[in-house]
């Protein structure tokens, strides 16, 4: 009876949590839409041609409603509505970014309606007001939300991998998660299950985190927690990511999961190629002045070549020559050794630091896309030498080359430049196994946010490959595969 009561209590708490989150987000959007409505009624409507103003109240409601829908869609896409989930500054940035994009869309719409450039001064003032509203409101709303819902307390179940590796990830989000207790899998199934229930009864934890343990041990614990209605977080394995995109078949009286031998269908490849060509042509036209100025800056700095060409691998490990604006010194790799860019790399020129920060150095790859060597969205192409190093310790790395390499991808949007190779592989596989044309469009739009968010432009740590190799050697000593964790 007590267990049922606790389950109902937790269910009500989660319902309350979601409702409060929704109300807080809706208030923020309402404040922004209200600011637009004020400017529409006081300023904007009088710049629209006479026949459109004749709609009177219906026209006002339609325009304000359209703005609200655009802002809602963009806010949801860019994470401006994720109170209590993202960091405070990232929520503010995401919502301000969504607001700016929504205002740009509405500005062009109203300019077309008015048959002229639409009162830019007043529009700019409105964006300043909305930015102030977002910054102040989200700061207060997030503090209020976190005061009601403190960090979730976790019981971490881990294996032979150093527990500090997992704890450090959660340590960076102490506002959301707090590991209150850890237990090694060698304690045994029965002992761990007893410990989970004790933690719940003593309010020492309210969720379980399953880390680097074998599939067999993980499945037993997952079933136990599911049966007790206990929330579980777990680090997915490569097989889990592959199965996430599996098709469910109902041919017999038992479900069947189908993973296909090919990644993209003929129709998907055709539509993806059409999207690549259309978007590339538009971007080449829009960015041609930037590319010209960048080429001049690189040339004038040290007189060296403007473009940097390098052999990379795309679908089926086919090699091609990728093009970038040169951001390093001419003698950066005179020893012939392939090395990834690292934090504070002294080989990068001052011009290179700027164009890498703004991602301008990647623009010549638009010609690679037009040629067909790359796609707009897909796993980032790696050098053959780097791939060989990764595959020595992680043979599954080859899976990411089931599709054409991309200018941007899942790992760039949801990871960082210095995300570990194993985690990047899982992110890229999540894209491959869940591919759709809408996912490509969504990632293109999300890439705009990445360009302005500095968290993903750092170099890798020099020890990444070495650490990965040491990890594999440790696993081999324990008789484990790399995906068994």
N, C-alpha and C positions, 0 to 999 in steps of 0.2 A: 504493500500500500504506500509506504514511504517513497519507494522508487518511482511509482506512478506520479505522486505529488511533485517530486523533484523534476520529472520530465515535463509536467505541465507548467511548472514554474519557469523552467528554462525556455519552453516554447513561447510563453507569454512575454518573457523578457526579450526574446529575439523579435517578436512581432512589434513590441513597443519600440525597440531600437530602430527597426526599419521605418516605422511610422514617423518617429521623431526626425530621422534623417531626411525623409521625404518632405516633411513640413518645413524644415530648415532650408532645404535646397529650393523649394518652391517660393519661399519668402524672398530669397536672394534674386531669383529670376523675376519675381513680381516687381521688386524694387527697380531692376534694370529696365523691364518692359514699361513700368510706370514712368520712368525718366524719358524713354523714347516717346511714350504717348503724350507727355507734356510738350516735348519739342515738336511733335507732329501737329498737335492742335494749335500751338502758339506760332510756330515758324514754318514747318515743312509744307503743310497742306496748301499754303498760298502760293507756293512755287510750282505746283502741279497744274497742268493744263485744265482749263475751265470744265470741259466735259467730264473729267474724272472726279472733280469736286462735287458734281451734281448728284453723286451717289449719297451724299449727306452722311447720316449715321452709319449706314451699311458700309460705305466706303471707308470710314474711319475704323470701324471694327475689323474689316477685312485686312487693312494695312497693318494695324497693330497686332492682329492675330497672326499674320504672316511673319512679322518680325519675331513674335514669341515662339513660333514653331522653329524658325531658323536658329534662334538662340538656344532653344531646348535641345535640338539635335546636335549642334556643335558642342554644347556643354557636356552632353552625355558622351560624345565621342572622345573628347580630349581630356575627360576626367575632372571637369570643374564641379561635378556633382558628387564627388567621392569623399564626402566629409567622414573623418574618422578612419579613412583607408590610406590616403596619400599624406605626405608631409604637408605641414601648413603652407610653406612657401610654394610647393608644387601645385596645391589646390588653387592658390591665388593666381599663380602664373597661368595655369590651365584655363581658369575662368576668364581672366583678362584677355588671354589669347583668343578664346572662343568669342568673346564680346567684340574684339577688334575685327575678326573675320566676319561676324554677323553684320557689323556696321558697314564693312566694305561691300558686302553683298547687297545690303539695303541701299547703300549710297548709289551704286550703279543702277539698281532697279529704279530708284526715284529720279536719277538723272535721265534715264530713258523715258520715263513718264513725263518729265518736265521739258524734254527736248533741249536740255542744256546742262552744263555742269552744275551740280546741286549744292547750293549754299555751304561750301566746305568749312567756313569759319565756325558756323553754328554746329555743324556735325562734329567738328573737332572738340568743341566745348562739351558736347554731349558725351563724347568718349572719355574726356577727363573726369566728368562727373560720375560716370558709370564705373570707371577705374577706382575712384575714391570709395564709392559704395561697396564694390567688391572687396577691396583691401580691408576696410574697417569691418564690414559685416562678416566675412569669412573668418577673420581673426577671432571675433567675438563668438560666432556660432561654433567654431571648432573647439574653442575652450569650453563652451557650455556643453557640447556633445561629449567631450572627453571627461568632463566632471561627472556626467551621468553614467558613462560607460568606460570605466578604467581599463587599462591593458588586460588582455586575456592571459590568464595564468596557465602555463603549459608544463606538462610532464614530458620530458624528452626521453625517448627510448632509443639508444644508439648502439652501434657495433664497435668495430675495432679501429675505425677512423678516429683521429683525435677529436674529442668532443668540442674543442675550442673552435674548430672549423665551422661547425654548425651554429654554435652559440654566437660567434662573431657576426653572422648574418642577422640574427635576431636582435643582437645588441644595438645594431644601427637603427632599429625601430622599437625602442623601449616604450615609446608612446602607445604602441599597439600590442606588442607581445612581451611577456616576461617569463622566462624559463625559471620556474621556482624549484624544480627538482629534476634530477637526471638519474637514469638507471641503465645499466649495461645489459644487453640481451643475454649474457651468460647467466644472469640471475634465474633464468628459466621462465617458461610460460606461466605456470601457476603462481609463482611468486610475483611476477609482474602484474598479472590480472588482479591479485589481491592488493597490490600497491596502488593500482589505478583506482580501485573502489575506495580505498582508505583516503586517498587524496581528495576524491570527490566528497566524501562524507565530512571531511575536516575542512572543506573549502580551501584546500591548499592548491588545487588546480581545477580548471573548468574545461580543459581540452587536452588532447594527447598529440604529441608531435613524434611521428615515426621517422627515424633517420636512416642511417646506413646499415640496414640489416638485410638478411637474405629474403628472397621472395616467399619461401615456405613459412618462415617465422613471421613475416609481415602479414601474410594472409590470415594466419590464426588470430593475431592481435586485432586486425581490422574487423574480422567477423565478431570478435568479442565486443569491441567498442560499438559496432553497429547494433548489435543485439541489445546493448544497454543504453542506446540513444546517446552515446558520448561523441562529441565532435572530435574529428581526427584531421590533422594536417600531416601530409607525408611528402617526402622528396621522390618524385616519379623517376622510374627507370626508363631506359630507352624503349623497352617493350611496351610500357604503359603509354608513352607518347604515340607509338605506332598504332596501338589499339584505339586511341582516342579518335582516330579518323576512320576506323573500320565501319563497314556497312553492315547493318543488322538485317539478316534474312529470316523469313518465317516460311520456310518451305515444308519443314516437318513439324512435329509437335514439341520441338525444343528450339530455342533461339540459336542461330549460327552467326558468328562474326566473320566477315570477309575482308581480308586485306589483299588488295589487287597487286599483281606483279608489275604494273606500271603505275606511275604517279598521276599523270594528267591524261585525260581523254583527248581524242582528236579535236572535239569541239572546244574544250578548254584551252588547248594549245593555240587554236586559230583565234579565239577571242582575245587571249592574252597577247598574241602578236599584234593584233589590230590596235589594242589599247596601248601597247608599247610605241607603235609608230605614231599614233595620233598625239600622245602626250610628249613624245620626244620632239616632234616637229614644233609643237607649241612652245616648249621650253627652249629650243634652239633659237627661236625668234625672240623670245623675251629676254634671254640671258646673253645674247650676242654682244651687246655693249660691255657687259661685265667681263666676258671672256676676252674681249679685245684689250680692255684696260689691264687685266691680269697678265696677259701675255706681254704687254709692254713693261709692266713692273718687274716681272721675273727676268726679262731680257736685260733691262737697264741696270738691275742690281749687280750682277756679276758677269754679264755678257755670255752666260752659258745657254744651253738649249732651253727652250720654253717648255717643251713637253718631256715627260718622263715615261718611257715605254718599258713594260715589264711583262714577262711571260706569266700568265695565270691559267687556272683550270676552270672550265665550265662544265656543262652537262656531260656525263660519262667520262669525266677526266680529260676531255678534249682541251688541248692547249690553245691559247690565243694570246694576242699582244694587247694588253690593257693600256689605256692612255690616261695620263694625269698631268696637271700643271706641276712642274718640278717645285717641290717644297724643301728639298735638302741640298746640301752642297754638292758640287759636281763629283767630288771624291768620296762621297758617303759610303760607297761599297767598293772601293778600289781593291780591297783584298779578296773580292769575289764571294764573300760569305753572305748568305741571305739572312737578314735579321729584321724582326718586327720593330716598328718604332716604339720607343720606351718613354716613360715619363721623363720630362726635362731632357730630352734627347738633344745633345749639342750639335748634331748633324743638321738640324732644321734651321733654315735661315729666318731672319726677321719677317721677310715677306711670306715665307712658308708658314710661320706660326699663325699669321693672320688668315691666310687662305684656307689652312687646315681647320682653324677654329670656326670659320664661316662655311666650311665644306665646299668652297669655290674650287679647290684643287680637283674635285671629282667631276666637274662639268664636262671635260672632254670625253668622258665615258658615254655621253649621249650619242657620240658617233659609233661607239662599240655596240650600243643598243640598236641603232639604226642599221648597222651591218648585220646584226643577228647573233653576235657572239654572246651578248648579255640580254637580260630582260630588265624592265624597270624595277620590279620587285622579285627578290629571290635571295638565296644565301650569298653572302659576299664571296667573291672568288679569291682563292689563296694561291700562293706560289707552289709549284711542284715540290720544291725542297721542304717547305713548311708542312705541306700535306704528308710527305714521307715521314717527317719527324713525329707528327701527330699519330699517324697510323702505326708507328712502331709500338706505341703504348695504348692506342685506341683505334682498333681496326674499324669500328663502326663509323669513323669519321667520313668514310667513303659514301655513306648513305646520303649525305647532304648534297651530293652531286647527281642525284636522281632527276633534278630539274636544272634548268639554265641558271647560271649565276646572275645576281642582280645588283643594281646600283644601291638599293636599300632593301632591308628585309626585316623579318620578325626579330632577329637578334639585335638589330640596330635600334628598333623601336622600343622593345621591352627589355633589352639588356644594356650593357655599356661596352665601350671599346675594349676595356680590360676585363670583361666577363670571362670566366674560365672557358677553355675550349670545350670541355664536356657539357657545360651549361649552354654554350652557344649551339652545340650540336642538337641538344634537346629542343631549343627554341626553333631552330631551322626545321627540324623534323615536325614540329607542331604546325608550321606553315605548310609543309609539303603534304602532310596527311589530312589537313583540313582546308585544302585549297578551294577557293571559289573566286569568281571575277569580282564579287563585292569585297572579298578580303583584300584583293590587290588594291582596289580603289580606297578602301579604308586605310590601308597601310601607307598609301601615297599621301593621304591627308594627314595622317599621324606623323609622317616624316617631317612635315612643315614645323610641327612643334619641336621635334628633335633638333632641327637646325638652330633653334633659338635657345634651347636648353643646354647649358654647358656641361652637364653631368656625363655626357657620352662621347666626349672628344679627346679624352686622355689617352696616353699610350699604355701599353701593357707592361706588367711587371716583368723584369728580365728573367725571374725565376719560374715563370708559369710552366714552360715545357719541362724544365728540370724537375719541378715539383710533381708534375703529372707522371714522369718516368719513375720517380721515387715511390709514388703512390702505387703504381702498377707492380713494382718489385715487391712492395710490402704485401700486396694482395696475392701475388704468386707464392710467396712464402706461406701464406695462410691457406693456399689452395682455393682461392676465390677468383671468379671472373671479374672483369672491370665493371660489368653491369650488375653484379650481385650485391655490390656495396656491402 
